[in-house]
Amino acid sequence: MKIFVVSDTHGYVDGFLDGIQDMARPDLIIHLGDYVRDGIQIADETGIRTKIVKGNGDYFERGYNEDEVFRLQGRTFLITHGHKHRVRYGIDNLYYYAREVGADIVLFGHTHVPLIMEESKMLIMNPGSPYLPRGLDRSKTFGIIEIGEDISGKILTI
């Protein structure tokens, strides 16, 4: 199973949509907030099933959670924008919450800085932002997760 992970599009989805245009179609897209309406637009324009959580910029959006835990392909996912877990100041709070819910894969945004790491057999990813990148590199990015017998993830530059 192939999953595209995107966050912090802030009203500008064209860069992401253009960036994935020539790639093999994923089974799922996960949008990690800021903005919910961007996730809806991505789903509408691609026809690909899209899971969406809301971020700090989605305060008035109804019907979307800030965190979501679900099972897929025998793995437990925790998806969140991350602001409620104070990820701007580090990921310890998020990591311990992920352990509490038994997550195998943790996906978050908010910082606009890409991150991918494994800790205690848990894949932790922030896909960065395809529109408003931050950090030293400032590349426009999104993430890909592939699930088979193993879990693999990578950050791609658009």
N, CA, C and O atoms as a GROMACS GRO file, in nm:
protein
  632
    1MET      N    1   0.084  -0.117   0.000
    1MET     CA    2   0.000   0.000   0.000
    1MET      C    3   0.089   0.124   0.000
    1MET      O    4   0.186   0.132   0.075
    2LYS      N    5   0.054   0.220  -0.084
    2LYS     CA    6   0.129   0.345  -0.094
    2LYS      C    7   0.040   0.460  -0.047
    2LYS      O    8  -0.076   0.472  -0.088
    3ILE      N    9   0.096   0.545   0.040
    3ILE     CA   10   0.024   0.658   0.098
    3ILE      C   11   0.106   0.785   0.077
    3ILE      O   12   0.225   0.789   0.110
    4PHE      N   13   0.043   0.888   0.022
    4PHE     CA   14   0.105   1.020   0.016
    4PHE      C   15   0.061   1.097   0.139
    4PHE      O   16  -0.055   1.092   0.178
    5VAL      N   17   0.155   1.169   0.201
    5VAL     CA   18   0.128   1.245   0.323
    5VAL      C   19   0.165   1.391   0.297
    5VAL      O   20   0.277   1.422   0.255
    6VAL      N   21   0.070   1.481   0.322
    6VAL     CA   22   0.092   1.623   0.295
    6VAL      C   23   0.034   1.705   0.411
    6VAL      O   24  -0.062   1.663   0.476
    7SER      N   25   0.093   1.820   0.434
    7SER     CA   26   0.046   1.906   0.542
    7SER      C   27   0.074   2.051   0.507
    7SER      O   28   0.157   2.081   0.421
    8ASP      N   29   0.005   2.140   0.572
    8ASP     CA   30   0.034   2.283   0.567
    8ASP      C   31   0.039   2.338   0.425
    8ASP      O   32   0.135   2.402   0.384
    9THR      N   33  -0.067   2.311   0.351
    9THR     CA   34  -0.080   2.365   0.215
    9THR      C   35  -0.130   2.509   0.218
    9THR      O   36  -0.104   2.585   0.124
   10HIS      N   37  -0.201   2.547   0.320
   10HIS     CA   38  -0.244   2.686   0.343
   10HIS      C   39  -0.308   2.750   0.221
   10HIS      O   40  -0.279   2.865   0.187
   11GLY      N   41  -0.396   2.675   0.155
   11GLY     CA   42  -0.472   2.731   0.043
   11GLY      C   43  -0.406   2.716  -0.092
   11GLY      O   44  -0.461   2.762  -0.192
   12TYR      N   45  -0.291   2.653  -0.099
   12TYR     CA   46  -0.218   2.639  -0.225
   12TYR      C   47  -0.185   2.492  -0.251
   12TYR      O   48  -0.080   2.444  -0.212
   13VAL      N   49  -0.276   2.423  -0.318
   13VAL     CA   50  -0.257   2.280  -0.343
   13VAL      C   51  -0.195   2.253  -0.480
   13VAL      O   52  -0.154   2.140  -0.506
   14ASP      N   53  -0.188   2.352  -0.567
   14ASP     CA   54  -0.140   2.328  -0.703
   14ASP      C   55   0.002   2.272  -0.707
   14ASP      O   56   0.030   2.183  -0.787
   15GLY      N   57   0.090   2.321  -0.622
   15GLY     CA   58   0.227   2.270  -0.620
   15GLY      C   59   0.231   2.122  -0.586
   15GLY      O   60   0.306   2.046  -0.648
   16PHE      N   61   0.152   2.082  -0.489
   16PHE     CA   62   0.144   1.940  -0.453
   16PHE      C   63   0.085   1.860  -0.566
   16PHE      O   64   0.139   1.756  -0.604
   17LEU      N   65  -0.028   1.906  -0.621
   17LEU     CA   66  -0.093   1.832  -0.730
   17LEU      C   67  -0.003   1.821  -0.852
   17LEU      O   68   0.003   1.716  -0.916
   18ASP      N   69   0.068   1.928  -0.886
   18ASP     CA   70   0.163   1.923  -0.998
   18ASP      C   71   0.277   1.827  -0.968
   18ASP      O   72   0.322   1.753  -1.056
   19GLY      N   73   0.324   1.827  -0.843
   19GLY     CA   74   0.436   1.743  -0.803
   19GLY      C   75   0.407   1.594  -0.808
   19GLY      O   76   0.497   1.514  -0.831
   20ILE      N   77   0.282   1.556  -0.787
   20ILE     CA   78   0.248   1.413  -0.787
   20ILE      C   79   0.190   1.367  -0.920
   20ILE      O   80   0.162   1.248  -0.937
   21GLN      N   81   0.171   1.458  -1.012
   21GLN     CA   82   0.102   1.428  -1.138
   21GLN      C   83   0.161   1.309  -1.213
   21GLN      O   84   0.086   1.227  -1.265
   22ASP      N   85   0.293   1.299  -1.220
   22ASP     CA   86   0.357   1.192  -1.297
   22ASP      C   87   0.398   1.073  -1.211
   22ASP      O   88   0.468   0.984  -1.259
   23MET      N   89   0.355   1.071  -1.087
   23MET     CA   90   0.391   0.961  -0.998
   23MET      C   91   0.284   0.852  -1.002
   23MET      O   92   0.170   0.877  -1.040
   24ALA      N   93   0.324   0.733  -0.961
   24ALA     CA   94   0.228   0.623  -0.951
   24ALA      C   95   0.122   0.662  -0.849
   24ALA      O   96   0.152   0.717  -0.743
   25ARG      N   97  -0.001   0.632  -0.882
   25ARG     CA   98  -0.117   0.669  -0.800
   25ARG      C   99  -0.110   0.598  -0.664
   25ARG      O  100  -0.092   0.477  -0.657
   26PRO      N  101  -0.125   0.675  -0.555
   26PRO     CA  102  -0.127   0.612  -0.423
   26PRO      C  103  -0.264   0.551  -0.393
   26PRO      O  104  -0.362   0.579  -0.462
   27ASP      N  105  -0.267   0.468  -0.291
   27ASP     CA  106  -0.393   0.410  -0.246
   27ASP      C  107  -0.469   0.507  -0.155
   27ASP      O  108  -0.591   0.498  -0.142
   28LEU      N  109  -0.396   0.599  -0.094
   28LEU     CA  110  -0.454   0.690   0.004
   28LEU      C  111  -0.369   0.816   0.010
   28LEU      O  112  -0.247   0.811  -0.008
   29ILE      N  113  -0.434   0.929   0.035
   29ILE     CA  114  -0.364   1.054   0.067
   29ILE      C  115  -0.408   1.094   0.208
   29ILE      O  116  -0.526   1.088   0.241
   30ILE      N  117  -0.312   1.136   0.288
   30ILE     CA  118  -0.343   1.187   0.422
   30ILE      C  119  -0.302   1.334   0.425
   30ILE      O  120  -0.188   1.369   0.397
   31HIS      N  121  -0.399   1.420   0.459
   31HIS     CA  122  -0.373   1.564   0.473
   31HIS      C  123  -0.380   1.598   0.621
   31HIS      O  124  -0.481   1.572   0.687
   32LEU      N  125  -0.272   1.656   0.672
   32LEU     CA  126  -0.258   1.678   0.816
   32LEU      C  127  -0.296   1.818   0.862
   32LEU      O  128  -0.249   1.865   0.966
   33GLY      N  129  -0.382   1.884   0.786
   33GLY     CA  130  -0.437   2.011   0.832
   33GLY      C  131  -0.367   2.134   0.779
   33GLY      O  132  -0.258   2.130   0.721
   34ASP      N  133  -0.435   2.241   0.802
   34ASP     CA  134  -0.398   2.373   0.750
   34ASP      C  135  -0.383   2.366   0.597
   34ASP      O  136  -0.272   2.378   0.545
   35TYR      N  137  -0.487   2.348   0.530
   35TYR     CA  138  -0.627   2.365   0.563
   35TYR      C  139  -0.709   2.242   0.524
   35TYR      O  140  -0.677   2.173   0.427
   36VAL      N  141  -0.816   2.216   0.601
   36VAL     CA  142  -0.908   2.107   0.569
   36VAL      C  143  -0.960   2.119   0.427
   36VAL      O  144  -0.967   2.020   0.354
   37ARG      N  145  -0.997   2.240   0.387
   37ARG     CA  146  -1.055   2.256   0.253
   37ARG      C  147  -0.955   2.217   0.144
   37ARG      O  148  -0.996   2.177   0.035
   38ASP      N  149  -0.826   2.228   0.172
   38ASP     CA  150  -0.725   2.184   0.075
   38ASP      C  151  -0.728   2.032   0.060
   38ASP      O  152  -0.716   1.979  -0.051
   39GLY      N  153  -0.745   1.963   0.171
   39GLY     CA  154  -0.757   1.817   0.165
   39GLY      C  155  -0.878   1.775   0.085
   39GLY      O  156  -0.873   1.678   0.008
   40ILE      N  157  -0.988   1.847   0.102
   40ILE     CA  158  -1.109   1.818   0.025
   40ILE      C  159  -1.084   1.843  -0.123
   40ILE      O  160  -1.125   1.763  -0.207
   41GLN      N  161  -1.017   1.952  -0.156
   41GLN     CA  162  -0.985   1.982  -0.296
   41GLN      C  163  -0.894   1.876  -0.356
   41GLN      O  164  -0.915   1.835  -0.471
   42ILE      N  165  -0.795   1.831  -0.282
   42ILE     CA  166  -0.706   1.725  -0.330
   42ILE      C  167  -0.785   1.599  -0.360
   42ILE      O  168  -0.766   1.537  -0.464
   43ALA      N  169  -0.875   1.561  -0.269
   43ALA     CA  170  -0.959   1.443  -0.291
   43ALA      C  171  -1.045   1.460  -0.415
   43ALA      O  172  -1.056   1.368  -0.497
   44ASP      N  173  -1.106   1.577  -0.430
   44ASP     CA  174  -1.194   1.602  -0.544
   44ASP      C  175  -1.118   1.599  -0.676
   44ASP      O  176  -1.165   1.542  -0.774
   45GLU      N  177  -0.999   1.659  -0.679
   45GLU     CA  178  -0.925   1.669  -0.804
   45GLU      C  179  -0.852   1.541  -0.843
   45GLU      O  180  -0.829   1.516  -0.961
   46THR      N  181  -0.816   1.459  -0.743
   46THR     CA  182  -0.744   1.335  -0.774
   46THR      C  183  -0.836   1.213  -0.780
   46THR      O  184  -0.804   1.114  -0.846
   47GLY      N  185  -0.949   1.220  -0.710
   47GLY     CA  186  -1.035   1.103  -0.699
   47GLY      C  187  -0.978   0.995  -0.609
   47GLY      O  188  -1.023   0.881  -0.610
   48ILE      N  189  -0.877   1.031  -0.530
   48ILE     CA  190  -0.812   0.937  -0.440
   48ILE      C  191  -0.868   0.957  -0.299
   48ILE      O  192  -0.884   1.070  -0.253
   49ARG      N  193  -0.897   0.847  -0.233
   49ARG     CA  194  -0.947   0.853  -0.095
   49ARG      C  195  -0.848   0.934  -0.011
   49ARG      O  196  -0.727   0.910  -0.016
   50THR      N  197  -0.901   1.028   0.066
   50THR     CA  198  -0.816   1.119   0.143
   50THR      C  199  -0.867   1.129   0.286
   50THR      O  200  -0.985   1.157   0.309
   51LYS      N  201  -0.777   1.105   0.383
   51LYS     CA  202  -0.809   1.125   0.524
   51LYS      C  203  -0.756   1.262   0.563
   51LYS      O  204  -0.647   1.302   0.522
   52ILE      N  205  -0.834   1.334   0.642
   52ILE     CA  206  -0.802   1.472   0.674
   52ILE      C  207  -0.820   1.495   0.824
   52ILE      O  208  -0.921   1.455   0.882
   53VAL      N  209  -0.722   1.560   0.886
   53VAL     CA  210  -0.740   1.612   1.022
   53VAL      C  211  -0.724   1.763   1.015
   53VAL      O  212  -0.663   1.817   0.923
   54LYS      N  213  -0.781   1.830   1.114
   54LYS     CA  214  -0.775   1.976   1.110
   54LYS      C  215  -0.657   2.028   1.191
   54LYS      O  216  -0.612   1.966   1.288
   55GLY      N  217  -0.609   2.144   1.148
   55GLY     CA  218  -0.497   2.208   1.215
   55GLY      C  219  -0.539   2.334   1.288
   55GLY      O  220  -0.658   2.364   1.298
   56ASN      N  221  -0.443   2.406   1.338
   56ASN     CA  222  -0.473   2.529   1.412
   56ASN      C  223  -0.537   2.635   1.323
   56ASN      O  224  -0.605   2.724   1.374
   57GLY      N  225  -0.516   2.628   1.193
   57GLY     CA  226  -0.580   2.721   1.100
   57GLY      C  227  -0.719   2.680   1.057
   57GLY      O  228  -0.782   2.748   0.977
   58ASP      N  229  -0.766   2.568   1.109
   58ASP     CA  230  -0.897   2.514   1.072
   58ASP      C  231  -0.996   2.523   1.186
   58ASP      O  232  -1.084   2.437   1.201
   59TYR      N  233  -0.984   2.625   1.267
   59TYR     CA  234  -1.062   2.638   1.390
   59TYR      C  235  -1.212   2.623   1.367
   59TYR      O  236  -1.280   2.560   1.447
   60PHE      N  237  -1.263   2.681   1.260
   60PHE     CA  238  -1.408   2.680   1.238
   60PHE      C  239  -1.458   2.560   1.160
   60PHE      O  240  -1.578   2.548   1.137
   61GLU      N  241  -1.368   2.471   1.118
   61GLU     CA  242  -1.411   2.352   1.044
   61GLU      C  243  -1.480   2.255   1.138
   61GLU      O  244  -1.429   2.223   1.246
   62ARG      N  245  -1.595   2.209   1.097
   62ARG     CA  246  -1.671   2.112   1.176
   62ARG      C  247  -1.662   1.976   1.108
   62ARG      O  248  -1.649   1.967   0.986
   63GLY      N  249  -1.670   1.872   1.188
   63GLY     CA  250  -1.674   1.737   1.132
   63GLY      C  251  -1.537   1.675   1.109
   63GLY      O  252  -1.527   1.568   1.051
   64TYR      N  253  -1.432   1.741   1.155
   64TYR     CA  254  -1.297   1.688   1.142
   64TYR      C  255  -1.230   1.690   1.278
   64TYR      O  256  -1.250   1.783   1.356
   65ASN      N  257  -1.152   1.588   1.307
   65ASN     CA  258  -1.082   1.577   1.434
   65ASN      C  259  -0.943   1.640   1.425
   65ASN      O  260  -0.888   1.654   1.316
   66GLU      N  261  -0.888   1.676   1.539
   66GLU     CA  262  -0.750   1.725   1.544
   66GLU      C  263  -0.653   1.608   1.551
   66GLU      O  264  -0.540   1.620   1.503
   67ASP      N  265  -0.694   1.498   1.608
   67ASP     CA  266  -0.616   1.374   1.612
   67ASP      C  267  -0.706   1.263   1.562
   67ASP      O  268  -0.827   1.266   1.583
   68GLU      N  269  -0.647   1.166   1.498
   68GLU     CA  270  -0.723   1.047   1.459
   68GLU      C  271  -0.632   0.926   1.470
   68GLU      O  272  -0.518   0.927   1.425
   69VAL      N  273  -0.685   0.821   1.531
   69VAL     CA  274  -0.615   0.694   1.542
   69VAL      C  275  -0.697   0.592   1.465
   69VAL      O  276  -0.818   0.580   1.485
   70PHE      N  277  -0.631   0.519   1.376
   70PHE     CA  278  -0.702   0.419   1.297
   70PHE      C  279  -0.607   0.307   1.259
   70PHE      O  280  -0.485   0.321   1.264
   71ARG      N  281  -0.667   0.194   1.220
   71ARG     CA  282  -0.588   0.078   1.176
   71ARG      C  283  -0.600   0.065   1.025
   71ARG      O  284  -0.708   0.084   0.967
   72LEU      N  285  -0.489   0.031   0.962
   72LEU     CA  286  -0.484   0.013   0.818
   72LEU      C  287  -0.369  -0.083   0.788
   72LEU      O  288  -0.257  -0.064   0.836
   73GLN      N  289  -0.397  -0.184   0.708
   73GLN     CA  290  -0.294  -0.282   0.672
   73GLN      C  291  -0.227  -0.342   0.796
   73GLN      O  292  -0.107  -0.370   0.795
   74GLY      N  293  -0.305  -0.363   0.901
   74GLY     CA  294  -0.252  -0.423   1.022
   74GLY      C  295  -0.164  -0.332   1.106
   74GLY      O  296  -0.098  -0.377   1.199
   75ARG      N  297  -0.162  -0.203   1.073
   75ARG     CA  298  -0.080  -0.106   1.146
   75ARG      C  299  -0.170   0.000   1.209
   75ARG      O  300  -0.275   0.034   1.155
   76THR      N  301  -0.128   0.052   1.324
   76THR     CA  302  -0.202   0.159   1.390
   76THR      C  303  -0.138   0.293   1.357
   76THR      O  304  -0.018   0.314   1.379
   77PHE      N  305  -0.219   0.382   1.303
   77PHE     CA  306  -0.177   0.516   1.265
   77PHE      C  307  -0.226   0.617   1.368
   77PHE      O  308  -0.338   0.605   1.418
   78LEU      N  309  -0.144   0.715   1.398
   78LEU     CA  310  -0.186   0.836   1.467
   78LEU      C  311  -0.158   0.950   1.371
   78LEU      O  312  -0.043   0.974   1.334
   79ILE      N  313  -0.264   1.021   1.330
   79ILE     CA  314  -0.245   1.138   1.245
   79ILE      C  315  -0.295   1.261   1.320
   79ILE      O  316  -0.400   1.258   1.384
   80THR      N  317  -0.219   1.368   1.311
   80THR     CA  318  -0.251   1.490   1.384
   80THR      C  319  -0.182   1.608   1.316
   80THR      O  320  -0.080   1.590   1.250
   81HIS      N  321  -0.236   1.725   1.333
   81HIS     CA  322  -0.162   1.842   1.285
   81HIS      C  323  -0.041   1.866   1.376
   81HIS      O  324   0.067   1.901   1.328
   82GLY      N  325  -0.061   1.847   1.504
   82GLY     CA  326   0.051   1.853   1.598
   82GLY      C  327   0.050   1.972   1.692
   82GLY      O  328   0.120   1.970   1.793
   83HIS      N  329  -0.027   2.074   1.661
   83HIS     CA  330  -0.024   2.194   1.746
   83HIS      C  331  -0.069   2.165   1.889
   83HIS      O  332  -0.017   2.224   1.983
   84LYS      N  333  -0.165   2.075   1.906
   84LYS     CA  334  -0.214   2.042   2.040
   84LYS      C  335  -0.109   1.965   2.121
   84LYS      O  336  -0.116   1.958   2.244
   85HIS      N  337  -0.012   1.907   2.051
   85HIS     CA  338   0.096   1.832   2.117
   85HIS      C  339   0.223   1.917   2.128
   85HIS      O  340   0.328   1.867   2.168
   86ARG      N  341   0.212   2.046   2.093
   86ARG     CA  342   0.320   2.142   2.106
   86ARG      C  343   0.447   2.099   2.031
   86ARG      O  344   0.558   2.113   2.082
   87VAL      N  345   0.428   2.046   1.909
   87VAL     CA  346   0.542   1.994   1.832
   87VAL      C  347   0.642   2.103   1.792
   87VAL      O  348   0.755   2.072   1.757
   88ARG      N  349   0.601   2.227   1.797
   88ARG     CA  350   0.694   2.336   1.766
   88ARG      C  351   0.811   2.336   1.865
   88ARG      O  352   0.919   2.386   1.834
   89TYR      N  353   0.788   2.280   1.984
   89TYR     CA  354   0.890   2.280   2.089
   89TYR      C  355   0.954   2.144   2.108
   89TYR      O  356   1.029   2.123   2.204
   90GLY      N  357   0.927   2.051   2.019
   90GLY     CA  358   0.981   1.916   2.028
   90GLY      C  359   0.869   1.814   2.015
   90GLY      O  360   0.751   1.848   2.023
   91ILE      N  361   0.907   1.689   1.995
   91ILE     CA  362   0.804   1.587   1.970
   91ILE      C  363   0.786   1.490   2.086
   91ILE      O  364   0.718   1.388   2.070
   92ASP      N  365   0.842   1.519   2.202
   92ASP     CA  366   0.828   1.428   2.316
   92ASP      C  367   0.682   1.405   2.353
   92ASP      O  368   0.641   1.291   2.370
   93ASN      N  369   0.603   1.512   2.365
   93ASN     CA  370   0.461   1.496   2.400
   93ASN      C  371   0.389   1.408   2.300
   93ASN      O  372   0.312   1.320   2.337
   94LEU      N  373   0.415   1.431   2.172
   94LEU     CA  374   0.353   1.351   2.066
   94LEU      C  375   0.399   1.206   2.074
   94LEU      O  376   0.318   1.114   2.061
   95TYR      N  377   0.526   1.186   2.096
   95TYR     CA  378   0.581   1.051   2.104
   95TYR      C  379   0.516   0.972   2.218
   95TYR      O  380   0.476   0.857   2.198
   96TYR      N  381   0.504   1.031   2.335
   96TYR     CA  382   0.444   0.959   2.448
   96TYR      C  383   0.295   0.935   2.427
   96TYR      O  384   0.243   0.830   2.467
   97TYR      N  385   0.227   1.028   2.365
   97TYR     CA  386   0.086   1.005   2.331
   97TYR      C  387   0.075   0.890   2.230
   97TYR      O  388  -0.013   0.805   2.243
   98ALA      N  389   0.163   0.888   2.132
   98ALA     CA  390   0.162   0.780   2.032
   98ALA      C  391   0.186   0.645   2.098
   98ALA      O  392   0.124   0.545   2.060
   99ARG      N  393   0.273   0.640   2.196
   99ARG     CA  394   0.294   0.514   2.269
   99ARG      C  395   0.168   0.474   2.345
   99ARG      O  396   0.134   0.356   2.350
  100GLU      N  397   0.099   0.571   2.404
  100GLU     CA  398  -0.024   0.541   2.478
  100GLU      C  399  -0.130   0.478   2.388
  100GLU      O  400  -0.200   0.386   2.431
  101VAL      N  401  -0.140   0.525   2.264
  101VAL     CA  402  -0.244   0.472   2.174
  101VAL      C  403  -0.193   0.354   2.092
  101VAL      O  404  -0.268   0.299   2.011
  102GLY      N  405  -0.068   0.315   2.111
  102GLY     CA  406  -0.013   0.198   2.042
  102GLY      C  407   0.016   0.222   1.894
  102GLY      O  408   0.002   0.130   1.813
  103ALA      N  409   0.056   0.343   1.859
  103ALA     CA  410   0.078   0.376   1.718
  103ALA      C  411   0.205   0.311   1.664
  103ALA      O  412   0.308   0.304   1.731
  104ASP      N  413   0.194   0.262   1.541
  104ASP     CA  414   0.310   0.215   1.465
  104ASP      C  415   0.363   0.325   1.374
  104ASP      O  416   0.483   0.331   1.345
  105ILE      N  417   0.272   0.412   1.329
  105ILE     CA  418   0.305   0.520   1.236
  105ILE      C  419   0.245   0.649   1.291
  105ILE      O  420   0.125   0.655   1.319
  106VAL      N  421   0.328   0.752   1.306
  106VAL     CA  422   0.285   0.881   1.360
  106VAL      C  423   0.311   0.986   1.253
  106VAL      O  424   0.424   1.003   1.208
  107LEU      N  425   0.206   1.057   1.214
  107LEU     CA  426   0.217   1.160   1.111
  107LEU      C  427   0.169   1.292   1.168
  107LEU      O  428   0.059   1.300   1.224
  108PHE      N  429   0.251   1.396   1.154
  108PHE     CA  430   0.214   1.527   1.206
  108PHE      C  431   0.269   1.636   1.115
  108PHE      O  432   0.358   1.611   1.033
  109GLY      N  433   0.216   1.757   1.132
  109GLY     CA  434   0.261   1.872   1.055
  109GLY      C  435   0.293   1.988   1.147
  109GLY      O  436   0.365   1.972   1.245
  110HIS      N  437   0.240   2.104   1.114
  110HIS     CA  438   0.244   2.227   1.192
  110HIS      C  439   0.375   2.304   1.182
  110HIS      O  440   0.373   2.426   1.167
  111THR      N  441   0.490   2.237   1.188
  111THR     CA  442   0.617   2.308   1.189
  111THR      C  443   0.664   2.347   1.049
  111THR      O  444   0.749   2.434   1.035
  112HIS      N  445   0.610   2.283   0.947
  112HIS     CA  446   0.650   2.303   0.807
  112HIS      C  447   0.792   2.253   0.782
  112HIS      O  448   0.850   2.281   0.677
  113VAL      N  449   0.850   2.179   0.875
  113VAL     CA  450   0.986   2.128   0.863
  113VAL      C  451   0.979   1.976   0.849
  113VAL      O  452   0.928   1.908   0.938
  114PRO      N  453   1.031   1.921   0.738
  114PRO     CA  454   1.024   1.776   0.720
  114PRO      C  455   1.109   1.702   0.823
  114PRO      O  456   1.217   1.747   0.862
  115LEU      N  457   1.057   1.588   0.865
  115LEU     CA  458   1.127   1.503   0.961
  115LEU      C  459   1.084   1.360   0.934
  115LEU      O  460   0.966   1.333   0.912
  116ILE      N  461   1.178   1.270   0.937
  116ILE     CA  462   1.143   1.128   0.932
  116ILE      C  463   1.242   1.055   1.021
  116ILE      O  464   1.364   1.072   1.009
  117MET      N  465   1.189   0.973   1.110
  117MET     CA  466   1.274   0.899   1.202
  117MET      C  467   1.200   0.775   1.251
  117MET      O  468   1.078   0.763   1.238
  118GLU      N  469   1.276   0.683   1.307
  118GLU     CA  470   1.217   0.566   1.370
  118GLU      C  471   1.263   0.564   1.515
  118GLU      O  472   1.380   0.583   1.545
  119GLU      N  473   1.167   0.542   1.602
  119GLU     CA  474   1.196   0.534   1.745
  119GLU      C  475   1.114   0.422   1.803
  119GLU      O  476   0.991   0.422   1.792
  120SER      N  477   1.178   0.325   1.866
  120SER     CA  478   1.110   0.211   1.929
  120SER      C  479   1.014   0.144   1.831
  120SER      O  480   0.899   0.115   1.866
  121LYS      N  481   1.061   0.119   1.709
  121LYS     CA  482   0.983   0.053   1.603
  121LYS      C  483   0.863   0.135   1.557
  121LYS      O  484   0.770   0.082   1.496
  122MET      N  485   0.864   0.264   1.586
  122MET     CA  486   0.756   0.355   1.546
  122MET      C  487   0.812   0.450   1.439
  122MET      O  488   0.914   0.515   1.461
  123LEU      N  489   0.743   0.457   1.324
  123LEU     CA  490   0.782   0.552   1.220
  123LEU      C  491   0.716   0.685   1.251
  123LEU      O  492   0.594   0.693   1.268
  124ILE      N  493   0.796   0.790   1.259
  124ILE     CA  494   0.746   0.924   1.289
  124ILE      C  495   0.782   1.014   1.171
  124ILE      O  496   0.898   1.023   1.131
  125MET      N  497   0.680   1.080   1.115
  125MET     CA  498   0.703   1.163   0.997
  125MET      C  499   0.629   1.295   1.005
  125MET      O  500   0.512   1.301   1.044
  126ASN      N  501   0.700   1.400   0.968
  126ASN     CA  502   0.640   1.529   0.936
  126ASN      C  503   0.676   1.552   0.790
  126ASN      O  504   0.794   1.562   0.757
  127PRO      N  505   0.576   1.562   0.700
  127PRO     CA  506   0.608   1.575   0.557
  127PRO      C  507   0.657   1.713   0.516
  127PRO      O  508   0.689   1.733   0.399
  128GLY      N  509   0.665   1.807   0.609
  128GLY     CA  510   0.702   1.943   0.573
  128GLY      C  511   0.584   2.013   0.507
  128GLY      O  512   0.469   1.987   0.543
  129SER      N  513   0.611   2.100   0.412
  129SER     CA  514   0.506   2.174   0.343
  129SER      C  515   0.542   2.188   0.196
  129SER      O  516   0.656   2.220   0.162
  130PRO      N  517   0.444   2.164   0.107
  130PRO     CA  518   0.471   2.184  -0.036
  130PRO      C  519   0.457   2.329  -0.080
  130PRO      O  520   0.478   2.361  -0.197
  131TYR      N  521   0.421   2.417   0.013
  131TYR     CA  522   0.401   2.557  -0.024
  131TYR      C  523   0.482   2.655   0.062
  131TYR      O  524   0.542   2.748   0.009
  132LEU      N  525   0.484   2.633   0.192
  132LEU     CA  526   0.549   2.727   0.284
  132LEU      C  527   0.655   2.655   0.367
  132LEU      O  528   0.640   2.642   0.488
  133PRO      N  529   0.763   2.609   0.304
  133PRO     CA  530   0.863   2.533   0.379
  133PRO      C  531   0.939   2.620   0.478
  133PRO      O  532   0.959   2.740   0.457
  134ARG      N  533   0.980   2.556   0.587
  134ARG     CA  534   1.063   2.622   0.688
  134ARG      C  535   1.182   2.532   0.717
  134ARG      O  536   1.193   2.422   0.662
  135GLY      N  537   1.270   2.577   0.800
  135GLY     CA  538   1.388   2.499   0.834
  135GLY      C  539   1.507   2.542   0.750
  135GLY      O  540   1.497   2.636   0.671
  136LEU      N  541   1.619   2.475   0.768
  136LEU     CA  542   1.741   2.514   0.700
  136LEU      C  543   1.734   2.494   0.550
  136LEU      O  544   1.783   2.577   0.474
  137ASP      N  545   1.674   2.385   0.506
  137ASP     CA  546   1.672   2.352   0.363
  137ASP      C  547   1.568   2.433   0.286
  137ASP      O  548   1.594   2.479   0.175
  138ARG      N  549   1.451   2.449   0.345
  138ARG     CA  550   1.339   2.521   0.283
  138ARG      C  551   1.294   2.463   0.150
  138ARG      O  552   1.246   2.536   0.063
  139SER      N  553   1.309   2.332   0.134
  139SER     CA  554   1.256   2.266   0.014
  139SER      C  555   1.108   2.240   0.031
  139SER      O  556   1.062   2.216   0.143
  140LYS      N  557   1.035   2.246  -0.077
  140LYS     CA  558   0.892   2.214  -0.076
  140LYS      C  559   0.880   2.062  -0.080
  140LYS      O  560   0.930   1.997  -0.172
  141THR      N  561   0.813   2.005   0.021
  141THR     CA  562   0.817   1.861   0.039
  141THR      C  563   0.680   1.800   0.071
  141THR      O  564   0.585   1.869   0.108
  142PHE      N  565   0.674   1.669   0.054
  142PHE     CA  566   0.564   1.586   0.103
  142PHE      C  567   0.624   1.450   0.134
  142PHE      O  568   0.740   1.424   0.103
  143GLY      N  569   0.544   1.362   0.194
  143GLY     CA  570   0.595   1.231   0.234
  143GLY      C  571   0.526   1.117   0.162
  143GLY      O  572   0.414   1.130   0.112
  144ILE      N  573   0.595   1.005   0.158
  144ILE     CA  574   0.538   0.881   0.106
  144ILE      C  575   0.565   0.772   0.209
  144ILE      O  576   0.675   0.759   0.261
  145ILE      N  577   0.462   0.694   0.236
  145ILE     CA  578   0.475   0.576   0.321
  145ILE      C  579   0.434   0.456   0.238
  145ILE      O  580   0.334   0.460   0.166
  146GLU      N  581   0.512   0.350   0.247
  146GLU     CA  582   0.477   0.225   0.181
  146GLU      C  583   0.469   0.116   0.288
  146GLU      O  584   0.558   0.102   0.372
  147ILE      N  585   0.360   0.041   0.281
  147ILE     CA  586   0.338  -0.065   0.378
  147ILE      C  587   0.327  -0.197   0.304
  147ILE      O  588   0.241  -0.214   0.217
  148GLY      N  589   0.413  -0.288   0.339
  148GLY     CA  590   0.409  -0.426   0.291
  148GLY      C  591   0.433  -0.510   0.415
  148GLY      O  592   0.364  -0.495   0.516
  149GLU      N  593   0.529  -0.600   0.406
  149GLU     CA  594   0.569  -0.671   0.527
  149GLU      C  595   0.633  -0.575   0.626
  149GLU      O  596   0.618  -0.589   0.747
  150ASP      N  597   0.705  -0.477   0.571
  150ASP     CA  598   0.768  -0.374   0.652
  150ASP      C  599   0.704  -0.239   0.621
  150ASP      O  600   0.625  -0.226   0.528
  151ILE      N  601   0.739  -0.140   0.700
  151ILE     CA  602   0.694  -0.002   0.678
  151ILE      C  603   0.815   0.079   0.634
  151ILE      O  604   0.921   0.072   0.696
  152SER      N  605   0.799   0.155   0.527
  152SER     CA  606   0.907   0.246   0.487
  152SER      C  607   0.848   0.383   0.459
  152SER      O  608   0.732   0.395   0.419
  153GLY      N  609   0.927   0.484   0.481
  153GLY     CA  610   0.883   0.619   0.456
  153GLY      C  611   0.995   0.702   0.400
  153GLY      O  612   1.113   0.674   0.424
  154LYS      N  613   0.958   0.805   0.324
  154LYS     CA  614   1.059   0.897   0.272
  154LYS      C  615   0.995   1.032   0.249
  154LYS      O  616   0.873   1.044   0.232
  155ILE      N  617   1.078   1.133   0.248
  155ILE     CA  618   1.037   1.270   0.218
  155ILE      C  619   1.084   1.301   0.077
  155ILE      O  620   1.200   1.278   0.042
  156LEU      N  621   0.993   1.352  -0.005
  156LEU     CA  622   1.027   1.389  -0.143
  156LEU      C  623   1.016   1.540  -0.160
  156LEU      O  624   0.930   1.605  -0.102
  157THR      N  625   1.104   1.593  -0.243
  157THR     CA  626   1.101   1.734  -0.278
  157THR      C  627   1.021   1.750  -0.406
  157THR      O  628   1.035   1.673  -0.501
  158ILE      N  629   0.936   1.852  -0.407
  158ILE     CA  630   0.855   1.879  -0.526
  158ILE      C  631   0.935   1.969  -0.619
  158ILE      O  632   0.887   2.005  -0.726
   0.00000   0.00000   0.00000
